[in-house]
Amino acid sequence: MATQADIGKWALSIGASEIGEILSISGFGTSNNLVDVTSFSSPAGRSEYIAGLADGSEVSLECNRVPADAGQTALIAAVRAGDTDTFTLVYDGTTTYTFDAVCMMEEIAPGLTEQNKLNFSLKISGDIVET
């Protein structure tokens, strides 16, 4: 059977501004914390657990640094203000993921023999809505 894997085009926006020239986006999603509920009533030799609160992942972005890019400029301003903003991630123009994230870090990586890069870190806060 042939693979069902695909390669597609992703676009990420902060508010209405698309973030230009993104080179990579780390994985994004949600994980549930684990709560140990083991008690004297638990089966002998066995621990028991339940799912705790869901926690959004931390997302890293790497971009070519484009000083005139409205999306990069908006994200730098959001980090410096300590904002939580709405982000929209679109895959191939067909699937959209919308989430709020705390804008945690911006870092310029100057290059002597490579392009200048800009790195960002976001922390997802709340649900990720897929449409």
C-alpha positions as CSV (number, residue, x, y, z in Angstrom):
1,M,0.0,0.0,0.0
2,A,1.3,3.5,-0.9
3,T,1.8,6.0,1.9
4,Q,-0.9,8.5,2.7
5,A,1.7,11.1,4.0
6,D,1.7,14.5,2.4
7,I,3.6,17.7,2.2
8,G,1.6,20.9,2.4
9,K,1.7,24.7,2.7
10,W,1.2,26.1,6.2
11,A,0.5,29.8,7.0
12,L,0.5,31.3,10.5
13,S,-1.2,34.6,11.4
14,I,-1.3,36.7,14.5
15,G,-4.6,38.5,14.4
16,A,-5.1,39.6,10.8
17,S,-1.3,39.7,10.0
18,E,0.3,36.7,8.4
19,I,3.8,36.0,9.8
20,G,6.1,36.0,6.8
21,E,8.9,33.7,5.7
22,I,8.5,31.0,8.4
23,L,11.1,28.3,8.1
24,S,9.8,25.9,10.7
25,I,7.0,25.5,13.3
26,S,7.4,23.0,16.1
27,G,4.6,20.6,16.9
28,F,1.5,22.1,18.5
29,G,-1.2,20.4,20.6
30,T,-2.4,19.6,24.0
31,S,-1.4,17.1,26.7
32,N,-3.2,16.1,29.9
33,N,-1.5,16.3,33.2
34,L,-1.5,13.0,35.1
35,V,-3.0,12.9,38.6
36,D,-2.1,10.1,40.9
37,V,-5.2,8.9,42.8
38,T,-3.7,5.7,44.3
39,S,-5.3,5.0,47.7
40,F,-5.5,2.2,50.2
41,S,-8.4,0.9,48.2
42,S,-6.4,0.6,45.0
43,P,-5.7,-2.9,43.7
44,A,-2.6,-4.4,45.5
45,G,0.7,-3.4,43.8
46,R,-1.1,-1.1,41.4
47,S,-1.1,2.7,41.0
48,E,-4.2,4.5,39.7
49,Y,-4.3,7.7,37.7
50,I,-6.8,10.1,36.1
51,A,-6.4,12.8,33.5
52,G,-5.8,16.2,35.0
53,L,-6.1,19.6,33.4
54,A,-5.2,19.9,29.7
55,D,-2.1,22.0,28.9
56,G,-1.3,23.6,25.6
57,S,2.1,23.0,24.1
58,E,4.9,25.5,23.7
59,V,5.3,26.4,20.0
60,S,8.6,27.5,18.5
61,L,8.9,29.4,15.2
62,E,11.9,30.1,13.1
63,C,11.7,32.8,10.4
64,N,13.9,34.6,7.9
65,R,14.2,38.0,9.5
66,V,12.2,40.5,7.3
67,P,12.1,43.9,9.1
68,A,9.2,45.2,7.0
69,D,7.0,42.1,7.6
70,A,3.8,43.1,9.4
71,G,3.3,39.7,11.0
72,Q,6.9,39.6,12.4
73,T,6.5,43.2,13.6
74,A,3.2,42.4,15.3
75,L,4.6,39.4,17.0
76,I,7.7,41.2,18.3
77,A,5.4,43.9,19.7
78,A,3.2,41.3,21.4
79,V,6.2,39.6,23.0
80,R,7.5,42.9,24.3
81,A,4.1,43.8,25.7
82,G,3.6,40.3,27.3
83,D,0.4,39.8,25.3
84,T,-1.8,36.8,24.8
85,D,-3.1,36.9,21.2
86,T,-5.2,34.8,18.8
87,F,-3.3,32.8,16.2
88,T,-4.6,31.1,13.1
89,L,-2.6,28.3,11.5
90,V,-3.9,27.3,8.0
91,Y,-2.9,24.1,6.2
92,D,-3.2,24.1,2.4
93,G,-6.0,26.6,2.6
94,T,-8.4,23.8,3.8
95,T,-7.8,23.1,7.5
96,T,-7.6,25.9,10.1
97,Y,-6.4,25.7,13.7
98,T,-7.2,28.7,15.9
99,F,-5.8,29.2,19.4
100,D,-4.8,31.8,21.9
101,A,-1.1,31.9,22.9
102,V,1.0,33.8,25.3
103,C,3.8,35.5,23.3
104,M,6.8,34.5,25.3
105,M,10.1,35.1,23.4
106,E,11.5,36.8,20.4
107,E,15.2,36.4,19.5
108,I,17.2,37.7,16.5
109,A,19.9,35.3,15.3
110,P,22.4,37.4,13.2
111,G,24.2,35.5,10.5
112,L,27.5,36.2,8.9
113,T,27.4,33.5,6.2
114,E,23.7,32.7,6.4
115,Q,20.5,34.8,6.5
116,N,19.5,36.7,9.6
117,K,16.8,34.7,11.4
118,L,14.1,35.5,14.0
119,N,12.9,33.0,16.5
120,F,9.7,33.1,18.6
121,S,8.2,31.1,21.4
122,L,4.5,30.9,22.1
123,K,2.6,29.0,24.9
124,I,-0.9,27.8,23.9
125,S,-3.5,28.9,26.4
126,G,-6.9,27.2,26.2
127,D,-8.4,25.1,23.4
128,I,-7.2,24.6,19.8
129,V,-10.2,24.8,17.5
130,E,-10.0,22.9,14.2
131,T,-12.2,23.9,11.3
